């Protein structure tokens, strides 16, 4: 077994076996899926001691920035936004760490999107220029239906957003006027009886502490299958009463919060968080324009968990639909660059992160862009090589470790 597989197995040791197996299978699909599942390898290989490369303001980074870590969701104000939407790996680090992983993602995904090497590099430069220009305004903005363009605007179009009933029908079934979660082994797995009892009891206790406890009355629960990197950590989907009537039920996501994959590699002092759920929830509130509905840090079974709504509008862009028209991707990357900059500005001045004045100066500099793109190109090549090694071992060994 090669060193890449050894490292992956060690990192995922202790996770729930059935879903780790799904993770390993997903990582076999292509190099970008492999990248999404191996955040720890990316930062292990990052040259954290390269002064020129890391001479950047400190930012609250999501830690795992890639093309599929942007999406639309319904905020706690019931409006729909397109923003960063996964903060499991969030830490305080130089902004170049965040930007480098994003650029690497563009280059790695370029192969699947059938982009030429020069077009992928062009997209990276467009993203960097957009990021820098947004920083220089010194003001964190946001992207919503009225301000979005191109493919993102299409994603946020009211005609394409799924209404609550359609979403519920896709994840649940109704029998005798009552909904229950559909256990299809694709998005949900059945819980053992005691597990289900424990989850339902937890939600009942949570409900008692809320202003409207009847809203949170639990109706059903199952294990949730979602994402790539986090597959195998404890995660549940919970059906609750909502506003009353089976078409007004809500689905909630309860996800275990584990230490960031970046933790062994961070070089700057981090806050003393209560636990990892508080870390994730806090950074998400700082960095996003509006937090998702129900976002909260909770404790379940003595472990930290993140609680939030599972929403019909929590969708990602289907970038493969660019249809050979590069301008479509250019507009997407331009918008993503703005979103990353706004995230850094919004969270600026929080627990050690840079203030707006520092971000404006950084945006006006250009000395960091070329070395950053160079290391992203190197990282992309290594990820491609690592994926090939992983794939050969995956195909060779059969079910022995997967």
Secondary structure, DSSP 4 states (H G I P E B T S, - for coil): --HHHHHHHHHTTTS-HHHHHHHHHHHTS-HHHHHHT-HHHHHHSS-TT-HHHH-S-EEEE-S---GGGEEEEEBTTS-EEEEE---TT-EEEEHHHHHHHHHHHHHHHHHHTT--HHHHHHHHHHHHHHHHHHHHHT----EETTT--HHHHHHH-TTTSPPHHHHHHHHEEEETTEEEE---SSSEEPPPHHHHHHHHHHHHHHHHTSTTGGGG-EEEEEEE---STTTTS-EEEEEE-TTSSGGG-EEEEEEE----TTTTT--SPPP--SSHHHHHHHHHHHHSSSPBTT-EEEEETTEEEEEEEE-TT-B---GGGGTT-HHHHHHHHHHHHHHHHHHHHHTTTSTTPPPHHHHHHHHH--TTHHHHHHHHHHHHHHHHHHHHHHHHHHHHHGGG--
